Amino acid sequence: MATLTAQAAVGSARAQAAADSSALGAALAGEPEASALARANGARLVAYEARGSCVEVLVAVGRSQARARATALEGTEGYAC
């Protein structure tokens, strides 16, 4: 049981890291970069949505999924997305 829980935690962490890097790449260079960064992190881009200057991605690593948002605005304060 503990092994399964540990494996799920590792999968979840890997998915979140892939989502974070994919979202940052997407904010700078769009969906192709998000997909490439997901693959580079051992994940698959499941969903991509751009709303103005904000992007949101959903990636999967095995059974684990994670979502992240990013924006490429400079000099903004607070939450832009």
Legacy VTK file of the C-alpha trace (Angstrom):
# vtk DataFile Version 3.0
C-alpha trace
ASCII
DATASET POLYDATA
POINTS 81 float
0.000 0.000 0.000
2.764 2.441 0.891
4.518 1.662 -2.386
1.405 2.546 -4.384
0.995 5.784 -2.458
4.636 6.703 -3.055
4.343 5.909 -6.758
1.236 8.078 -7.023
3.021 10.942 -5.265
5.982 10.698 -7.619
3.685 10.593 -10.653
1.792 13.608 -9.390
5.008 15.574 -8.809
6.326 14.693 -12.275
3.039 15.741 -13.853
3.059 19.072 -12.016
6.652 19.808 -13.041
5.784 19.017 -16.659
2.667 21.200 -16.481
4.600 24.117 -15.023
7.288 24.026 -17.700
4.702 23.508 -20.454
2.663 26.490 -19.297
5.727 28.733 -19.203
6.771 27.587 -22.664
3.254 28.127 -23.969
3.141 31.662 -22.590
6.297 32.488 -24.518
5.928 30.441 -27.715
2.444 28.892 -27.946
1.015 25.401 -28.077
3.844 23.729 -30.060
6.318 24.710 -27.338
3.948 23.492 -24.623
3.696 20.117 -26.334
7.459 19.872 -26.853
8.183 20.695 -23.217
5.594 18.197 -22.019
7.290 15.472 -24.097
10.722 16.542 -22.839
9.420 15.977 -19.304
7.968 12.551 -20.080
4.404 13.837 -20.269
1.669 14.310 -22.843
-0.144 17.587 -23.470
-3.835 16.806 -22.927
-5.334 20.286 -23.192
-4.225 23.788 -24.098
-6.238 26.976 -23.764
-5.156 30.546 -24.449
-7.212 33.425 -23.059
-5.682 36.751 -23.960
-2.153 36.768 -22.579
-2.832 33.800 -20.274
-2.441 30.141 -21.111
-3.562 27.054 -19.245
-2.323 23.544 -19.921
-3.271 20.087 -18.728
-0.640 17.361 -18.981
-0.576 13.672 -18.132
2.208 11.420 -16.925
0.822 7.906 -16.834
-2.377 8.145 -14.778
-1.413 11.422 -13.121
-2.601 14.735 -14.518
-1.707 18.293 -13.585
-2.827 21.746 -14.669
-0.826 24.990 -14.752
-1.319 28.577 -15.897
1.173 31.208 -17.039
1.383 34.584 -18.704
4.171 36.360 -20.556
3.356 39.893 -19.406
6.215 42.026 -18.160
5.967 44.430 -15.256
2.562 43.354 -13.981
1.694 43.121 -10.346
-0.631 40.590 -8.864
-2.406 37.729 -10.523
-2.727 38.214 -14.281
-4.614 35.033 -15.260
LINES 1 82
81 0 1 2 3 4 5 6 7 8 9 10 11 12 13 14 15 16 17 18 19 20 21 22 23 24 25 26 27 28 29 30 31 32 33 34 35 36 37 38 39 40 41 42 43 44 45 46 47 48 49 50 51 52 53 54 55 56 57 58 59 60 61 62 63 64 65 66 67 68 69 70 71 72 73 74 75 76 77 78 79 80
